[in-house]
Amino acid sequence: MLKTASIILIIAMVFASLYAILLVVSPQTIAGSTLEARSGKTLESIQDPEVSQTIVVQTRHLGILALTTCIAMFFILFVGFKKGEQWAWWSFLIIGIISWGYGLVMQISEGDMLNMILHLIGIVLLLIGVFLPVKIFFAKKSE
């Protein structure tokens, strides 16, 4: 069960890393989708190029932060989670809910379909990977 959950979490982390890389490499795609969902405007329609450039730079910055979180989660996965350590389980649950859950709620409230689908895939993979081995992490200790 732990091996299966670890594989699912590896897939989830690869997915999250690819999403973060998309934010870094093509921030216009994600920023444009969010801007259009919120305001009905496109990045191209913004009159002031400095404003659209600021949105793109901020989105790229978000991608770098997401990528560093993914790297940290890979370390937690291989150092603690695969060994059945509770701190690693809690790390995945808390960090995953904060990042994917917050994003999903925001994207639903904004009506941003592209980002909503990506966040939905991420949170489903995370929750399966975290809750599949829950009995291993919280098994009753024999005294």
C-alpha positions in Angstrom: 0.0 0.0 0.0 2.8 2.4 0.9 4.6 1.6 -2.4 1.5 2.3 -4.4 0.8 5.5 -2.5 4.4 6.6 -3.1 4.1 6.0 -6.8 0.9 8.0 -6.9 2.6 10.9 -5.0 5.5 10.7 -7.4 3.0 11.2 -10.2 1.4 14.0 -8.3 4.7 15.7 -7.7 5.7 15.3 -11.4 2.4 16.8 -12.4 2.9 19.7 -9.9 6.4 20.2 -11.2 5.2 20.4 -14.8 2.5 22.9 -13.8 5.2 25.0 -12.0 7.4 24.8 -15.1 4.5 25.9 -17.2 4.2 28.9 -14.9 7.9 29.7 -15.4 8.2 29.0 -19.1 4.9 30.3 -20.3 3.4 32.5 -17.6 1.2 34.2 -20.3 -0.9 31.1 -20.6 -1.8 30.8 -16.9 -1.9 34.6 -16.2 -4.0 35.2 -19.4 -6.5 32.5 -18.3 -6.8 34.0 -14.8 -7.1 37.6 -16.1 -9.8 36.6 -18.6 -11.8 34.7 -15.9 -11.6 37.6 -13.5 -12.1 40.6 -15.8 -13.0 39.3 -19.2 -9.9 41.0 -20.6 -6.9 39.4 -22.3 -3.3 40.2 -21.6 -3.1 41.6 -25.1 -5.9 44.0 -24.5 -4.1 45.8 -21.6 -3.1 49.2 -22.8 -0.1 49.7 -20.6 2.6 47.1 -21.5 4.2 47.6 -18.0 1.0 46.4 -16.3 0.8 43.2 -18.5 4.5 42.6 -18.0 4.1 42.9 -14.2 1.3 40.3 -14.3 3.6 38.0 -16.3 6.6 38.5 -14.0 4.5 37.8 -10.9 3.1 34.6 -12.5 6.6 33.5 -13.3 7.7 34.2 -9.7 4.8 32.1 -8.5 6.0 29.3 -10.7 9.5 29.5 -9.1 8.0 29.3 -5.7 5.8 26.3 -6.7 8.8 24.6 -8.2 10.9 25.0 -5.0 7.9 23.5 -3.1 7.9 20.5 -5.4 11.6 20.0 -4.9 11.1 20.1 -1.1 8.2 17.7 -1.3 10.3 15.2 -3.3 12.8 15.2 -0.5 10.0 14.7 2.1 8.6 11.8 -0.1 11.9 10.0 -0.3 13.3 10.8 3.2 10.2 10.3 5.3 7.0 9.3 3.5 8.4 6.1 1.9 9.6 5.0 5.4 6.2 5.5 6.9 7.1 8.5 9.1 4.0 10.5 10.3 5.7 13.9 10.0 6.0 13.2 6.2 2.3 12.2 6.0 1.3 15.4 7.8 3.6 17.4 5.6 1.9 16.1 2.4 -1.6 16.6 3.8 -1.1 20.2 5.1 1.1 21.5 2.2 -1.1 19.8 -0.4 -4.3 21.1 1.0 -2.9 24.6 1.3 -1.5 24.7 -2.2 -4.0 22.7 -4.2 -7.0 23.4 -2.0 -6.6 27.2 -2.0 -5.9 27.2 -5.7 -9.0 25.1 -6.4 -11.3 27.3 -4.3 -9.9 30.4 -6.0 -10.2 29.0 -9.5 -13.8 27.9 -8.9 -14.7 31.3 -7.5 -13.1 33.0 -10.5 -14.5 30.6 -13.1 -11.0 29.9 -14.5 -11.6 26.5 -16.2 -8.0 25.8 -17.2 -6.5 26.4 -13.8 -9.5 24.8 -12.0 -9.0 21.5 -14.0 -5.3 21.5 -13.3 -5.9 22.1 -9.5 -8.6 19.4 -9.5 -6.2 16.9 -11.0 -3.5 17.9 -8.5 -5.7 17.6 -5.4 -7.2 14.3 -6.4 -3.8 12.8 -7.0 -2.6 14.2 -3.7 -5.5 13.0 -1.7 -5.4 9.4 -3.1 -1.6 9.3 -2.4 -2.0 10.6 1.1 -5.1 8.7 2.2 -4.4 5.3 0.6 -1.8 4.4 3.2 -3.3 6.1 6.2 -3.5 2.9 8.2 0.2 2.4 7.8 1.0 5.8 9.2 -1.5 5.6 12.1 -1.4 1.9 13.0 -1.9 1.1 16.6 1.4 0.5 18.2 1.7 -2.8 20.1 3.0 -2.3 23.6 
